[in-house]
Amino acid sequence: MSAVAVLLSALSIASSAACAAISWKHPAQVARATGGDLMSLARSLRALPGEARLPELARRSLPESWERRLALEVMAAADPRAKIVAANELLAEIEQRLDAGAGWPRAAARLSALTALFLATLSYLAQAGPSVIALVLGAGGAGAIASAAAGRAGRAAAARGREAIDALVRVALEPLDSADNIDDVGGPGRPSGSPRRSRRAPR
């Protein structure tokens, strides 16, 4: 195998590996958005009286986690309206964290495939041989498949995360649903006085 063939093969493998590595950062990032199993936490909080849920959420959550910030900032708010505003701000923040990097896998899959086609063309022009062309295309295809799988995993993890967050917010802030004199805090299409839910549906 000539030096050119070795170089083109190495470039294809490196490009595919880099695309896959970047893609799989998204599911990992989604997994780190919260500090633990929010569904289990919501189920355990449901058994407590309403006024005890936020303090217990703060006690059981990991330091610096999103759910602990939710409990502390809502408890620190001065009145029911301020509590709901604080909850909605944190929900908007976690929504951004779940969405951050969502486009990486799709872009990486395209880049891996296009790079493979480009390098395969160079291999053909350099007369590197069919085995090198097959290796280049195979590596690019593997990178694209791995990137697409990362995208599916990230979307599934984000959907599970949103479901768990909604469950936790409903349980922890349930006492606020009966607060009086709170209008239009939940936003369009949501009940007045209720924290908004995560909005994105799985794609």
SERO-4910 file (N, C-alpha, C, O; in steps of 0.05 Angstrom, whole numbers):
BEGIN
 pado doro    nc1    nc2    nc3   cac1   cac2   cac3    cc1    cc2    cc3    oc1    oc2    oc3
  Met    A     17    -24      0      0      0      0     18     25      0     36     27     16
  Ser    A     12     43    -18     29     67    -20     24     86      3      5     84     18
  Ala    A     42    106      5     40    125     27     14    142     24      2    149     44
  Val    A      7    148     -1    -18    163     -6    -42    147      3    -61    158     16
  Ala    A    -43    121     -3    -65    104      6    -67    103     36    -89    104     47
  Val    A    -44    100     49    -44     99     78    -54    125     90    -70    125    109
  Leu    A    -45    147     78    -54    173     88    -84    177     85    -98    186    104
  Leu    A    -95    170     62   -124    173     57   -140    155     75   -161    163     85
  Ser    A   -130    131     79   -144    113     97   -144    124    126   -164    123    140
  Ala    A   -121    134    135   -119    144    162   -137    169    166   -149    172    186
  Leu    A   -138    186    145   -155    210    147   -184    202    149   -199    214    164
  Ser    A   -192    182    134   -220    174    135   -228    162    162   -249    169    173
  Ile    A   -210    145    173   -215    133    199   -216    155    221   -233    155    238
  Ala    A   -197    173    220   -196    195    240   -220    213    238   -231    220    259
  Ser    A   -228    219    214   -252    237    210   -277    223    221   -293    236    235
  Ser    A   -280    198    215   -304    183    224   -304    181    254   -325    184    267
  Ala    A   -281    175    266   -280    173    295   -286    199    309   -300    200    329
  Ala    A   -276    221    297   -281    247    309   -310    254    307   -321    265    327
  Cys    A   -323    248    285   -352    254    282   -368    238    302   -387    249    314
  Ala    A   -361    213    305   -376    197    325   -372    207    353   -391    207    369
  Ala    A   -347    214    360   -342    224    387   -357    249    393   -368    253    415
  Ile    A   -358    268    374   -372    293    378   -402    287    381   -416    299    398
  Ser    A   -413    268    365   -441    262    366   -449    251    393   -470    258    404
  Trp    A   -433    233    404   -440    220    430   -437    238    454   -444    231    476
  Lys    A   -426    262    449   -426    282    471   -454    291    478   -459    299    501
  His    A   -472    292    458   -499    302    463   -514    284    483   -525    295    502
  Pro    A   -516    257    479   -530    241    499   -517    243    527   -531    244    547
  Ala    A   -491    245    528   -477    248    554   -485    274    567   -489    276    591
  Gln    A   -486    295    551   -494    322    561   -522    322    572   -528    334    593
  Val    A   -540    308    558   -568    306    567   -569    291    594   -584    299    612
  Ala    A   -554    270    596   -553    254    621   -544    270    645   -552    265    667
  Arg    A   -526    290    639   -515    306    661   -533    331    667   -526    346    685
  Ala    A   -554    335    653   -571    359    656   -583    360    684   -587    382    695
  Thr    A   -590    337    695   -601    336    722   -583    318    739   -565    305    729
  Gly    A   -589    318    765   -570    304    783   -577    276    790   -561    263    804
  Gly    A   -599    265    781   -606    238    789   -632    228    777   -641    238    756
  Asp    A   -644    208    789   -668    195    779   -692    212    789   -702    209    811
  Leu    A   -701    230    772   -722    249    780   -749    235    782   -766    243    798
  Met    A   -754    214    767   -779    199    770   -782    186    797   -803    188    810
  Ser    A   -761    173    806   -761    162    833   -764    183    855   -779    179    874
  Leu    A   -751    205    851   -753    227    870   -781    238    870   -791    244    892
  Ala    A   -794    241    847   -821    251    847   -840    232    861   -858    240    875
  Arg    A   -836    206    856   -854    186    870   -851    187    900   -871    185    914
  Ser    A   -826    191    910   -822    192    939   -833    218    950   -843    218    973
  Leu    A   -831    240    936   -842    265    946   -872    265    947   -884    279    963
  Arg    A   -885    250    929   -914    250    928   -926    241    954   -948    248    961
  Ala    A   -911    224    969   -922    213    994   -921    233   1017   -932    228   1038
  Leu    A   -907    256   1013   -904    276   1034   -926    297   1032   -937    302   1011
  Pro    A   -931    311   1054   -949    334   1053   -938    356   1034   -913    357   1031
  Gly    A   -955    372   1023   -946    391   1003   -925    410   1013   -906    416    998
  Glu    A   -927    420   1038   -908    439   1048   -881    427   1054   -862    442   1058
  Ala    A   -880    400   1055   -854    387   1062   -839    379   1036   -816    370   1039
  Arg    A   -850    382   1013   -838    371    989   -814    387    980   -793    375    973
  Leu    A   -816    413    979   -792    429    970   -768    426    989   -746    422    979
  Pro    A   -772    428   1016   -749    423   1034   -737    395   1030   -713    392   1031
  Glu    A   -754    375   1026   -744    348   1023   -729    346    996   -709    332    994
  Leu    A   -739    359    976   -726    359    950   -698    372    952   -679    361    941
  Ala    A   -696    394    967   -670    407    971   -651    389    986   -628    388    981
  Arg    A   -662    375   1006   -645    357   1023   -635    333   1007   -612    325   1011
  Arg    A   -651    322    990   -644    297    976   -629    302    950   -618    283    939
  Ser    A   -629    326    940   -616    331    914   -586    335    917   -577    343    939
  Leu    A   -571    329    896   -542    333    897   -536    363    897   -550    379    885
  Pro    A   -514    371    910   -506    399    910   -501    408    881   -490    394    865
  Glu    A   -510    433    875   -507    445    849   -524    433    827   -522    441    804
  Ser    A   -541    414    834   -558    402    814   -581    421    807   -588    439    822
  Trp    A   -593    416    783   -615    433    775   -639    431    794   -651    451    801
  Glu    A   -645    406    803   -668    402    820   -664    415    848   -684    424    860
  Arg    A   -639    416    857   -635    430    883   -639    460    879   -650    473    897
  Arg    A   -629    471    858   -633    499    852   -663    505    850   -672    526    860
  Leu    A   -678    487    838   -707    491    836   -719    494    864   -734    512    869
  Ala    A   -713    475    881   -724    476    908   -716    501    923   -732    514    935
  Leu    A   -690    507    922   -680    530    938   -691    557    928   -699    574    943
  Glu    A   -691    560    901   -700    586    890   -730    590    893   -740    612    897
  Val    A   -745    568    891   -774    571    895   -780    577    924   -797    593    930
  Met    A   -766    563    942   -771    568    971   -763    597    978   -775    609    996
  Ala    A   -742    607    965   -733    634    972   -750    656    961   -748    679    970
  Ala    A   -767    650    941   -784    670    929   -804    681    950   -813    666    967
  Ala    A   -812    706    946   -827    720    967   -856    712    968   -868    711    989
  Asp    A   -869    706    945   -897    701    944   -903    681    922   -885    674    907
  Pro    A   -928    671    920   -934    650    900   -927    658    872   -917    642    856
  Arg    A   -933    683    864   -927    692    837   -897    691    832   -888    681    812
  Ala    A   -881    700    851   -851    699    848   -841    671    847   -822    665    833
  Lys    A   -854    653    863   -846    625    862   -850    613    835   -833    598    825
  Ile    A   -873    619    822   -878    608    796   -860    620    775   -851    606    756
  Val    A   -854    646    777   -835    658    758   -807    645    761   -794    639    741
  Ala    A   -799    640    786   -773    627    790   -772    599    778   -753    591    766
  Ala    A   -795    584    782   -796    557    771   -795    558    740   -782    541    728
  Asn    A   -810    577    728   -810    578    699   -783    586    688   -775    577    666
  Glu    A   -768    603    702   -741    610    692   -723    586    692   -707    582    674
  Leu    A   -725    570    713   -708    546    715   -717    525    694   -700    510    684
  Leu    A   -743    524    688   -752    505    667   -742    514    640   -734    497    624
  Ala    A   -741    540    635   -730    550    610   -700    543    608   -690    536    586
  Glu    A   -686    545    630   -658    539    630   -652    510    625   -634    503    609
  Ile    A   -668    492    637   -663    463    633   -671    455    605   -659    437    593
  Glu    A   -691    469    593   -698    464    566   -675    470    547   -670    455    528
  Gln    A   -661    492    552   -638    500    536   -616    479    539   -602    473    519
  Arg    A   -612    469    563   -591    449    567   -597    423    553   -579    410    543
  Leu    A   -622    415    553   -630    391    539   -627    394    509   -621    374    495
  Asp    A   -631    418    499   -630    422    470   -601    428    460   -595    424    437
  Ala    A   -584    436    478   -557    444    470   -542    420    457   -541    398    469
  Gly    A   -532    424    433   -518    403    419   -536    383    405   -526    363    395
  Ala    A   -562    388    404   -580    368    392   -575    365    362   -580    344    350
  Gly    A   -564    386    349   -558    385    321   -531    373    314   -525    368    291
  Trp    A   -514    368    334   -488    357    329   -489    330    315   -475    327    295
  Pro    A   -504    310    324   -503    284    311   -511    285    282   -498    272    265
  Arg    A   -532    300    275   -540    302    247   -519    314    230   -513    305    208
  Ala    A   -507    336    240   -486    349    224   -462    331    222   -449    330    201
  Ala    A   -455    317    243   -432    299    243   -436    276    223   -418    268    210
  Ala    A   -461    265    222   -467    243    204   -463    253    175   -451    238    159
  Arg    A   -472    276    168   -468    287    142   -439    292    136   -429    286    114
  Leu    A   -425    303    155   -396    309    151   -380    283    147   -363    282    129
  Ser    A   -387    262    162   -373    237    159   -377    225    131   -359    215    119
  Ala    A   -402    226    122   -409    215     96   -396    231     73   -384    220     55
  Leu    A   -397    258     75   -385    274     54   -355    272     54   -343    272     32
  Thr    A   -343    271     77   -314    268     78   -305    241     66   -285    240     51
  Ala    A   -321    220     71   -314    194     60   -316    195     29   -299    184     15
  Leu    A   -337    208     19   -340    210    -10   -317    226    -23   -306    219    -44
  Phe    A   -309    247     -9   -287    264    -19   -261    248    -19   -246    248    -39
  Leu    A   -255    234      3   -231    218      5   -231    194    -14   -210    186    -25
  Ala    A   -255    183    -18   -257    161    -37   -251    171    -66   -238    156    -81
  Thr    A   -260    195    -72   -254    206    -98   -224    211   -102   -212    205   -123
  Leu    A   -211    221    -81   -182    225    -82   -168    198    -85   -148    196    -99
  Ser    A   -178    178    -71   -166    151    -73   -168    141   -101   -149    128   -111
  Tyr    A   -190    145   -114   -194    136   -141   -175    151   -160   -162    138   -177
  Leu    A   -174    177   -156   -156    193   -174   -127    186   -169   -110    187   -188
  Ala    A   -120    178   -145    -92    171   -138    -86    142   -145    -64    132   -141
  Gln    A   -107    128   -155   -104     99   -162    -94     83   -138    -76     67   -140
  Ala    A   -107     89   -115    -99     75    -91   -109     46    -90   -100     30    -74
  Gly    A   -128     39   -107   -138     12   -108   -165      9    -95   -173     25    -78
  Pro    A   -180    -11   -103   -208    -15    -93   -209    -21    -63   -228    -13    -50
  Ser    A   -188    -34    -52   -189    -40    -24   -188    -14     -7   -201    -12     14
  Val    A   -172      5    -16   -170     31     -1   -196     46     -4   -206     58     15
  Ile    A   -207     46    -28   -233     60    -32   -255     48    -14   -270     62     -2
  Ala    A   -255     21    -13   -274      8      4   -270     14     33   -289     19     48
  Leu    A   -245     15     42   -239     22     70   -248     51     76   -259     56     98
  Val    A   -242     69     58   -250     97     62   -280    100     65   -290    113     83
  Leu    A   -294     87     46   -324     89     46   -335     75     71   -355     84     82
  Gly    A   -323     52     78   -333     37    101   -330     53    127   -347     54    144
  Ala    A   -306     66    130   -301     82    154   -321    106    155   -332    112    176
  Gly    A   -325    118    132   -344    141    132   -372    132    138   -387    146    153
  Gly    A   -380    109    127   -407     98    133   -410     91    162   -431     96    174
  Ala    A   -389     80    174   -391     73    202   -393     98    220   -408     98    239
  Gly    A   -378    119    212   -381    144    227   -408    156    225   -419    167    245
  Ala    A   -420    155    201   -447    166    197   -468    150    213   -486    162    225
  Ile    A   -465    124    213   -484    107    228   -481    112    258   -501    115    272
  Ala    A   -456    114    268   -452    119    297   -463    147    304   -475    150    326
  Ser    A   -460    166    287   -470    193    293   -501    193    293   -513    206    310
  Ala    A   -513    179    274   -542    177    274   -553    163    299   -573    171    310
  Ala    A   -539    142    307   -547    128    332   -545    146    356   -562    145    374
  Ala    A   -524    163    356   -521    182    378   -544    202    378   -554    210    400
  Gly    A   -553    211    355   -575    229    353   -601    216    364   -616    229    379
  Arg    A   -606    191    357   -630    177    367   -628    174    398   -648    178    412
  Ala    A   -604    167    407   -601    164    436   -605    190    451   -617    191    472
  Gly    A   -595    212    439   -598    238    452   -627    247    453   -636    258    473
  Arg    A   -642    243    431   -670    250    430   -686    234    450   -703    245    464
  Ala    A   -680    208    452   -694    191    471   -688    199    500   -706    201    517
  Ala    A   -663    205    505   -655    214    532   -668    240    540   -677    244    562
  Ala    A   -669    259    520   -681    285    525   -711    282    530   -722    295    548
  Ala    A   -725    264    516   -753    259    520   -758    248    548   -777    256    562
  Arg    A   -741    229    556   -744    217    583   -739    239    604   -752    240    625
  Gly    A   -719    256    599   -712    277    618   -735    296    621   -742    304    644
  Arg    A   -748    304    599   -770    323    600   -793    311    616   -806    324    632
  Glu    A   -799    285    611   -820    272    625   -815    271    655   -833    276    671
  Ala    A   -790    265    662   -783    264    691   -784    292    704   -793    295    726
  Ile    A   -775    312    689   -776    339    700   -804    348    704   -811    360    725
  Asp    A   -822    343    685   -850    350    687   -862    336    712   -878    349    727
  Ala    A   -856    311    715   -867    296    738   -857    308    765   -873    312    783
  Leu    A   -832    315    766   -821    326    791   -833    354    796   -840    360    819
  Val    A   -835    370    776   -847    397    780   -876    396    788   -884    410    806
  Arg    A   -891    378    776   -919    375    784   -922    367    813   -939    378    827
  Val    A   -905    349    823   -907    340    850   -896    361    870   -909    367    889
  Ala    A   -873    372    864   -860    390    883   -875    416    885   -876    428    907
  Leu    A   -887    425    863   -900    452    864   -930    450    863   -944    469    858
  Glu    A   -941    426    869   -970    423    869   -985    442    887  -1006    452    880
  Pro    A   -974    449    911   -988    468    928   -992    495    915  -1011    510    922
  Leu    A   -975    503    896   -978    529    883  -1002    530    864  -1011    552    858
  Asp    A  -1012    507    856  -1035    507    837  -1060    519    849  -1077    528    835
  Ser    A  -1061    518    876  -1085    529    889  -1081    557    899  -1098    568    913
  Ala    A  -1058    569    893  -1053    597    903  -1072    616    889  -1079    613    866
  Asp    A  -1080    636    904  -1099    656    894  -1085    679    881  -1061    685    887
  Asn    A  -1099    693    863  -1090    719    852  -1064    716    836  -1047    734    837
  Ile    A  -1062    695    821  -1039    692    803  -1049    689    775  -1063    670    769
  Asp    A  -1043    709    758  -1054    709    731  -1032    710    711  -1013    725    713
  Asp    A  -1035    693    690  -1018    694    666   -989    689    671   -972    697    655
  Val    A   -982    676    694   -954    670    699   -946    645    683   -923    643    674
  Gly    A   -964    627    680   -957    602    666   -952    606    636   -939    589    624
  Gly    A   -962    627    624   -958    632    596   -981    623    579   -999    610    590
  Pro    A   -981    628    553  -1003    621    535  -1007    591    536   -988    575    534
  Gly    A  -1033    583    538  -1040    554    535  -1035    539    561  -1039    515    561
  Arg    A  -1027    552    583  -1023    538    608  -1041    550    629  -1049    574    627
  Pro    A  -1049    534    649  -1067    545    670  -1054    568    684  -1029    567    689
  Ser    A  -1069    588    692  -1058    610    707  -1047    600    734  -1060    583    747
  Gly    A  -1024    609    742  -1013    601    767   -998    575    767   -990    566    788
  Ser    A   -995    563    744   -981    537    742   -955    540    728   -953    554    707
  Pro    A   -934    528    739   -908    529    724   -911    515    697   -926    495    695
  Arg    A   -897    525    677   -900    513    651   -886    486    650   -868    481    666
  Arg    A   -893    470    631   -881    444    627   -859    446    605   -859    465    590
  Ser    A   -842    426    604   -823    424    582   -839    422    557   -859    408    555
  Arg    A   -829    436    536   -846    439    512   -839    421    490   -857    413    474
  Arg    A   -814    413    487   -806    398    463   -815    369    464   -813    356    484
  Ala    A   -826    360    442   -833    332    440   -810    317    426   -795    330    411
  Pro    A   -807    291    430   -786    276    417   -790    277    387   -813    275    377
  Arg    A   -768    280    372   -769    282    343   -764    254    331   -764    252    307
***
